[in-house]
Amino acid sequence: MTSSTADIAIIGGGLAGVSTAYYLARAGVTSVVIERDAVGSHASGHAYGGISAVGVAGMHGPTHELMRRSVRLYRDMAATLPDETGVNFEYRDRSMLTLCFTDEEAEAAKLGIPFQQREKGYTVSWLEGAALSEVEPRVSPDALGAVHVEGTSDLEPQRLTTAIAKGAEMGGARFEQGVVTGLMREGSRVTGVTLADRRIGCGGVVVAMGPWSGAASAWLGFRIAVGPLKGQILRLRAPGPPYRASLGWAGSYAVTKPDGLVWAGTTEEEAGFDETPTMEARASIMADLVKMAPAAADAQVVRQTACLRPLSEDRAPVLGPAPGWEDVHVVTGGGRSGVILSAAMGQVTADLIATGATDMPIEDFDPGRFD
Ligand SMILES: Cc1cc2nc3c(=O)[nH]c(=O)nc-3n(C[C@H](O)[C@H](O)[C@H](O)COP(=O)(O)OP(=O)(O)OC[C@H]3O[C@@H](n4cnc5c(N)ncnc54)[C@H](O)[C@@H]3O)c2cc1C
């Protein structure tokens, strides 16, 4: 039984899915977002939320372009979406300090600074001693120095997902709960999606299933090489005033969020689809936090979250039309930068659906490239 119809069925209510729905709504295309659990209940609701387009040497060009676009889109959203939707996603300016504890780390960081300084809209400098303490006095005295990036921002990812979803809904998108189990087709055209208890007819499908996107390989007839990379975050009540900057070292980070808690992460774990917080991760995140800011040793863990980043086999986004289909698109593979990338990936997908074209260079992200 076909219970309802929509122009486009979007499978997955994470940031990639809701961003696509949002930009489709703005283009006048209605969609239904089908989410198995709750909107933003996986990685999109439990990420850190650092926003920056300052790359590092060797960063893949087209991914960097998407990041730059997204940074602009989030700035635009921050100016309007909270008022329009009543959901404040706590977008704010927050500089970043990447700390160095060894001569090798400092040398590598300094080598990258001229490259980073080419990024428009940011100020990048090397700080040490009193200049570093002035930005954040609680940085470890063992730090030899830090790269300071000004012009970066952060936001609260769960609220962001809610705000974009609400913006999409206000523009005509619908949300339904259910697990999509397959597609209906006539030749190369998709005619609907199958759920356990019903079918939803549609003229196009967007696969935005995050780390579970590989499950769509069987429906589409080609391999979507995306899997889970587990990451954990602690939220802590820490002594003293809020950190004045976001601290980073060796892939870990910490910042005081507007909720007054220090959010500290993270881990990169190959743990399949297990989203359980672990004691090992808690210990390693605490160790990195205390290395960056020793006074945090007295902090109390208020909450620990674990979730799964969608990571592709070559670590690049998976974005664009599905080969062999006229009207199916894939938007996933954001990895560790999936919050930053989602706005642009959603806009690209909506543009492809609404106009058949995008102004972004997405050839390298071809969903069929893994076959
Ligand atoms: C600890 C941690 C910190 C992070 N911090 C940052 C950060 O600071 N900056 C940054 O840019 N990125 C960050 N990320 C990465 C970012 O969170 C993810 O890349 C991004 O949220 C992925 O969004 P998504 O919509 O692709 O996937 P998801 O958020 O996983 O959404 C996919 C959705 O699809 C649904 N779904 C799957 N299968 C089906 C089905 N068959 N039927 C219906 N629904 C289905 C799922 O239930 C899920 O809700 C972080 C990630 C982690 C784990």
The ligand as an SDF file (V2000), in Angstrom:
LIG
                    3D

 53 58  0  0  0  0  0  0  0  0999 V2000
   32.4630   12.8910   18.4530 C   0  0  0  0  0  0  0  0  0  0  0  0
   32.1960   13.5650   17.1550 C   0  0  0  0  0  0  0  0  0  0  0  0
   32.4820   14.9240   17.0040 C   0  0  0  0  0  0  0  0  0  0  0  0
   32.2670   15.5510   15.7760 C   0  0  0  0  0  0  0  0  0  0  0  0
   32.5520   16.8860   15.6630 N   0  0  0  0  0  0  0  0  0  0  0  0
   32.4370   17.4970   14.4500 C   0  0  0  0  0  0  0  0  0  0  0  0
   32.7790   18.8810   14.3060 C   0  0  0  0  0  0  0  0  0  0  0  0
   33.1610   19.5680   15.2510 O   0  0  0  0  0  0  0  0  0  0  0  0
   32.6790   19.4290   13.0710 N   0  0  0  0  0  0  0  0  0  0  0  0
   32.2700   18.7140   11.9930 C   0  0  0  0  0  0  0  0  0  0  0  0
   32.1990   19.2550   10.9030 O   0  0  0  0  0  0  0  0  0  0  0  0
   31.8710   17.4100   12.1180 N   0  0  0  0  0  0  0  0  0  0  0  0
   31.9700   16.7890   13.3150 C   0  0  0  0  0  0  0  0  0  0  0  0
   31.6180   15.4700   13.4510 N   0  0  0  0  0  0  0  0  0  0  0  0
   31.1490   14.7200   12.2670 C   0  0  0  0  0  0  0  0  0  0  0  0
   29.6670   14.9280   12.0280 C   0  0  0  0  0  0  0  0  0  0  0  0
   28.9550   14.8140   13.2280 O   0  0  0  0  0  0  0  0  0  0  0  0
   29.1210   13.8890   11.0170 C   0  0  0  0  0  0  0  0  0  0  0  0
   29.9780   13.7580    9.9070 O   0  0  0  0  0  0  0  0  0  0  0  0
   27.7400   14.3360   10.5110 C   0  0  0  0  0  0  0  0  0  0  0  0
   26.9020   14.6590   11.5880 O   0  0  0  0  0  0  0  0  0  0  0  0
   27.1050   13.2380    9.6620 C   0  0  0  0  0  0  0  0  0  0  0  0
   25.8000   13.6460    9.2990 O   0  0  0  0  0  0  0  0  0  0  0  0
   24.8820   12.6970    8.4260 P   0  0  0  0  0  0  0  0  0  0  0  0
   23.5810   13.3580    8.2590 O   0  0  0  0  0  0  0  0  0  0  0  0
   25.6490   12.3080    7.2090 O   0  0  0  0  0  0  0  0  0  0  0  0
   24.7590   11.3480    9.3120 O   0  0  0  0  0  0  0  0  0  0  0  0
   23.9100   11.0560   10.6170 P   0  0  0  0  0  0  0  0  0  0  0  0
   23.9090   12.1880   11.5560 O   0  0  0  0  0  0  0  0  0  0  0  0
   24.4050    9.7430   11.1200 O   0  0  0  0  0  0  0  0  0  0  0  0
   22.4300   10.8810   10.0690 O   0  0  0  0  0  0  0  0  0  0  0  0
   22.0560    9.7700    9.2970 C   0  0  0  0  0  0  0  0  0  0  0  0
   20.6480    9.4050    9.7060 C   0  0  0  0  0  0  0  0  0  0  0  0
   20.1460    8.3950    8.8280 O   0  0  0  0  0  0  0  0  0  0  0  0
   19.2550    7.5770    9.5790 C   0  0  0  0  0  0  0  0  0  0  0  0
   19.0820    6.3080    8.8560 N   0  0  0  0  0  0  0  0  0  0  0  0
   20.0360    5.4070    8.5440 C   0  0  0  0  0  0  0  0  0  0  0  0
   19.4980    4.3750    7.8690 N   0  0  0  0  0  0  0  0  0  0  0  0
   18.1690    4.6290    7.7500 C   0  0  0  0  0  0  0  0  0  0  0  0
   17.0790    3.9360    7.1370 C   0  0  0  0  0  0  0  0  0  0  0  0
   17.2440    2.7610    6.4950 N   0  0  0  0  0  0  0  0  0  0  0  0
   15.8400    4.4800    7.2030 N   0  0  0  0  0  0  0  0  0  0  0  0
   15.6420    5.6810    7.8250 C   0  0  0  0  0  0  0  0  0  0  0  0
   16.6460    6.3750    8.4240 N   0  0  0  0  0  0  0  0  0  0  0  0
   17.8980    5.8560    8.3680 C   0  0  0  0  0  0  0  0  0  0  0  0
   19.9620    7.4240   10.9230 C   0  0  0  0  0  0  0  0  0  0  0  0
   19.0710    7.0430   11.9370 O   0  0  0  0  0  0  0  0  0  0  0  0
   20.5730    8.8160   11.1030 C   0  0  0  0  0  0  0  0  0  0  0  0
   19.7710    9.6480   11.9250 O   0  0  0  0  0  0  0  0  0  0  0  0
   31.7590   14.8230   14.6810 C   0  0  0  0  0  0  0  0  0  0  0  0
   31.4180   13.4760   14.8440 C   0  0  0  0  0  0  0  0  0  0  0  0
   31.6370   12.8430   16.0540 C   0  0  0  0  0  0  0  0  0  0  0  0
   31.2750   11.3960   16.2030 C   0  0  0  0  0  0  0  0  0  0  0  0
  1  2  1  0
  2  3  1  0
  2 52  2  0
  3  4  2  0
  4  5  1  0
  4 50  1  0
  5  6  2  0
  6  7  1  0
  6 13  1  0
  7  8  2  0
  7  9  1  0
  9 10  1  0
 10 11  2  0
 10 12  1  0
 12 13  2  0
 13 14  1  0
 14 15  1  0
 14 50  1  0
 15 16  1  0
 16 17  1  0
 16 18  1  0
 18 19  1  0
 18 20  1  0
 20 21  1  0
 20 22  1  0
 22 23  1  0
 23 24  1  0
 24 25  2  0
 24 26  1  0
 24 27  1  0
 27 28  1  0
 28 29  2  0
 28 30  1  0
 28 31  1  0
 31 32  1  0
 32 33  1  0
 33 34  1  0
 33 48  1  0
 34 35  1  0
 35 36  1  0
 35 46  1  0
 36 37  1  0
 36 45  1  0
 37 38  2  0
 38 39  1  0
 39 40  1  0
 39 45  2  0
 40 41  1  0
 40 42  2  0
 42 43  1  0
 43 44  2  0
 44 45  1  0
 46 47  1  0
 46 48  1  0
 48 49  1  0
 50 51  2  0
 51 52  1  0
 52 53  1  0
M  END
$$$$
